[in-house]
Amino acid sequence: MRLKVKMKIPKNFMTPVNKGKIARIVQLNTAELTQKAKDRAPISTEKTNPGGAHGQLKRSIIPSVGSGGLVGKVNATVDYAEYVEMGTRFMAAQPYMKPAFDQQKEVFLDDMKKLIMKEL
């Protein structure tokens, strides 16, 4: 599942100093998205998964930042993560990533707009 936020940034804004500020915003928002997704991730119980491990989905949600700090990603690495998010014909969806993303997207865009307005 790929969720993206794209923002057009003025070319004259992309100075080394501003790239560092953007990278800090990306890192902070990636960390906040990670926590929000973990907070929303369902945890199996003995009733739903007798004798099995519990909390693997939540523990598998990890952040990464790349492209010089300008790209943040949050992935759930267990193989069944997308089935929980989207559901199957046997199981109702239990969205955790998209609701967290939708909430954090607004914070990120607001943070970026504030930075651009402050620096221009």
C-alpha positions in Angstrom: 0.0 0.0 0.0 1.6 3.3 -1.1 0.3 6.6 0.2 2.1 9.7 -0.9 2.1 13.4 -0.3 3.5 15.5 -3.1 4.1 19.2 -2.6 5.4 21.7 -5.2 8.2 23.7 -3.6 9.4 26.9 -5.2 12.8 26.3 -6.9 14.4 29.4 -5.3 13.5 27.9 -1.9 15.6 24.8 -2.2 18.8 26.2 -0.6 21.1 23.9 1.5 19.8 25.6 4.7 16.2 25.1 3.7 16.8 21.5 2.6 18.0 20.9 6.2 14.8 22.4 7.6 12.7 20.4 5.3 14.6 17.2 6.3 13.8 17.9 9.9 10.1 18.4 9.2 10.1 15.1 7.2 11.9 13.3 10.0 9.5 14.6 12.7 6.4 13.9 10.6 7.7 10.4 9.7 8.2 9.6 13.4 4.7 11.0 14.3 3.1 8.9 11.5 4.9 5.8 12.8 3.5 6.4 16.3 0.0 7.1 15.1 0.0 3.9 12.9 1.3 1.9 15.9 -1.4 3.4 18.2 -4.1 2.3 15.7 -2.7 -1.1 14.8 -4.9 -3.9 16.1 -3.4 -6.5 18.3 -4.5 -10.1 18.2 -5.7 -11.8 21.4 -5.8 -15.4 22.6 -9.4 -15.5 21.3 -8.5 -14.4 17.8 -5.1 -16.1 17.6 -4.9 -18.9 20.2 -1.4 -19.8 21.2 0.1 -17.4 18.7 2.2 -14.3 19.0 0.5 -11.0 19.7 1.5 -7.5 18.7 3.7 -8.5 15.7 1.9 -6.1 13.4 2.5 -3.1 15.8 6.1 -4.0 16.3 6.7 -4.4 12.5 5.7 -0.7 11.8 9.0 1.0 11.2 10.1 4.4 9.7 12.8 5.2 7.3 14.1 8.5 5.8 15.9 8.7 2.5 16.9 11.0 -0.4 18.9 13.3 1.8 16.1 13.5 4.3 13.5 14.6 1.8 11.5 11.3 1.7 10.0 9.6 4.7 8.4 6.1 4.6 6.5 4.1 7.2 6.1 0.4 6.5 4.5 -2.5 8.3 6.8 -5.4 7.5 4.8 -8.5 8.4 3.4 -10.3 5.4 -0.2 -9.9 6.5 -0.2 -6.2 7.1 -2.1 -5.3 4.0 -4.8 -7.9 4.7 -5.4 -6.3 8.1 -5.5 -2.8 6.6 -7.7 -3.7 3.6 -9.6 -6.8 4.8 -10.3 -10.0 2.9 -13.4 -11.8 2.0 -13.1 -13.6 5.3 -12.2 -10.7 7.5 -13.3 -7.1 7.8 -10.8 -4.3 7.2 -9.1 -2.9 10.3 -7.5 0.3 8.9 -4.6 1.6 10.9 -2.1 3.0 8.3 -4.4 5.1 6.1 -6.3 6.9 8.9 -2.9 7.7 10.6 -1.6 8.9 7.2 -4.6 11.1 6.5 -4.3 12.7 9.9 -0.5 13.2 9.7 -0.7 14.5 6.1 -2.5 17.6 7.3 0.1 18.3 10.0 2.9 17.8 7.5 1.4 20.1 4.9 0.8 22.7 7.6 4.4 22.4 8.8 5.7 22.9 5.3 3.5 25.8 4.5 4.6 27.6 7.7 8.3 27.0 6.8 7.8 28.3 3.2 5.9 31.4 4.4 8.5 32.1 7.1 11.5 31.8 4.7 10.1 33.6 1.6 
